[in-house]
Amino acid sequence: MEYRRRNNSDTWHFCRNCSNWPTSDYKVRQSKPTTGELDNECRSKEANGNCR
């Protein structure tokens, strides 16, 4: 799974269908981040089985 966060943010996104999915000026990780926080919209989509 790919995790992205904007360079000026500590919030990581992991659902490509998140309304805040970074498309420019971002950092990428291939494993779950150990710092920062996970985006609430992504977490909600994952819980509902709607994370793509």
C-alpha positions as CSV (number, residue, x, y, z in Angstrom):
1,M,0.0,0.0,0.0
2,E,1.3,3.5,-0.8
3,Y,1.1,6.2,1.8
4,R,1.4,9.9,0.7
5,R,1.6,13.1,2.6
6,R,2.1,16.7,1.4
7,N,5.5,18.1,2.1
8,N,4.0,20.7,4.5
9,S,1.8,18.3,6.4
10,D,2.0,15.4,9.0
11,T,-1.2,13.7,7.7
12,W,-0.7,10.6,5.7
13,H,-3.2,9.4,3.0
14,F,-3.6,5.9,1.8
15,C,-6.8,5.7,-0.2
16,R,-6.5,7.0,-3.8
17,N,-10.2,7.9,-3.8
18,C,-9.7,10.3,-0.8
19,S,-10.7,13.8,-1.6
20,N,-7.3,15.0,-0.2
21,W,-5.1,12.4,-2.0
22,P,-1.9,14.3,-2.8
23,T,-1.0,14.5,-6.5
24,S,1.9,17.0,-6.3
25,D,4.6,18.1,-3.9
26,Y,4.3,15.0,-1.6
27,K,6.4,12.3,0.1
28,V,5.7,8.6,-0.4
29,R,6.1,5.5,1.8
30,Q,5.4,1.9,0.9
31,S,4.9,0.9,4.6
32,K,2.7,2.3,7.3
33,P,4.2,5.5,8.7
34,T,5.5,5.5,12.2
35,T,5.2,9.3,12.6
36,G,2.4,11.7,11.8
37,E,-1.2,10.7,11.7
38,L,-3.4,8.8,9.2
39,D,-6.1,10.9,7.5
40,N,-9.6,10.5,9.0
41,E,-11.3,10.2,5.6
42,C,-8.9,7.4,4.6
43,R,-9.5,5.6,7.9
44,S,-13.3,5.9,7.4
45,K,-13.1,4.6,3.8
46,E,-11.0,1.7,4.9
47,A,-13.4,0.8,7.8
48,N,-16.4,0.9,5.3
49,G,-14.5,-1.2,2.7
50,N,-14.5,1.7,0.3
51,C,-10.7,2.5,0.2
52,R,-9.2,2.1,-3.3
